[in-house]
Amino acid sequence: MQQLHENSPQADAVLRIIAAAPARRPVLIAGPTASGKSALALRIAETCGGVIVNADALQVFDGWRILTARPDDADLARAPHLLYGHVPHDGAYSVGHWLREVAPLLAGGARPIIVGGTGLYFSALTEGLAPIPATPATVRARADTMALAALLEALDPATRAGLDTANRARVQRAWEVAQATGRSLRDWQADTPPPLLPLADTTAIALRVQAGQLNARIEARFDAMIAAGALDEARAMWPRWTPAHLSSKAIGAAELIAHLRGEITLAQARKAAIIASQQYAKRQRTWLRSRMDAWLHMNL
């Protein structure tokens, strides 16, 4: 694992690496929330050329533009962006959908600069994705009512050992797969086909930030979101608000809706959203350490 620091010489070194690579060699940029991924992607696009492609599972949806930190109009004017806000807020979307949309972007045209914080998207892209059938609605509805401990207890030891057991979404997915298919998630993963884009064919950059610094950045960014109109955004989404929608998992959405309903104060919503974002960033940092050791790591 190579380490870099984000001062000018090291950042410029990354740009030189990309500039020296083949003109269409894909660039991957991963990192925790608020780590500066989008800013780096923009600098690469403007300096080396390319189109920025979203790899964030929540930024694909419309509706929550501010809370999901989707590129604003100024950023969109600086470089072309794809797969941002193109899915209806009440739509379904999965890593399989994302791979199908990314595939043609790898086949020709401008250099893809794939940036986001959803580690599963990157692992599916560079390691392959098992062809697991869709989960029936009845199975998912049952899983939604179960406690995390009960879901974990029902998993086989091999699958459980490979999961972030604090991440309910991952644990529930493993449980649903076993219930719906009769095979464990680990068994399905063993039959994974070759990847769409092998890691060796990319320039892969992972951004890392010390926990204390990142927590401060997360807090400042949420305050900036409020100043930019996040509460107005929540007010506009309120009539269409349904917690079951995937887009409703945008951190801060449930908290701001609760405030608008009069259930909590804005200060309480702010605190809860910041804590949730910091916890999410911790899980992302764990993924970077455990699954992205072969990437070029840039320390901020």
ZIMOTA-V749724 format. One line per field, one symbol per residue. psi: psi as a letter, one per 40 degrees, with the letter a starting at -180 (. if undefined). burial: I if it has 24 or more other C-alpha atoms within 12 Angstrom, else O. A space follows every 50 residues. Layout:
psi=???
burial=???
This chain:
psi=hhhiifiddddddddddddeiidehihhhiiiifeedddddddddddeii hhhhfhddediidgdddefihaddddedihiifhfehideiiiidddddd ddddeeeiaihhghhiegdddddddeeihighiihiddddddddeiiddd dddeiidddddeiheegdddddddddddddeeiiddddddfhiiidgide eihhhhhhhidddddddddddddddddefdddddddeddehhdeiddeeh hdddddddddeediidddddddddddddddddddddddddefdeihhhh.
burial=OOOIOIOOOOIOOIIOOIIOOOOIIIIIIIIIIIIIIIIIIIIIIOOIII IIIIIIIIIIIIIIIIIIIIIOOOOOOOIIIIIIIIIOIIOOIIIIOIIO IIOOIIOOOIIIIIIIIIIIIIIIIIIIIIOIOOOOOOOIOOIOOOOIOO IIOIIIOOIIOIIIIOIIIIIIIIIIIIIIOOOIIIOOIOOOOOOIIOIO OIIIIIIIIOIOOIIOIIIOIIIOIIOOOIIOIIOOIIOOIOOOOIIIII IIIIIIIIIIOOOOOOOOIIIIIIOIIIOIIIIIIIIIIOIIOOIIIIII
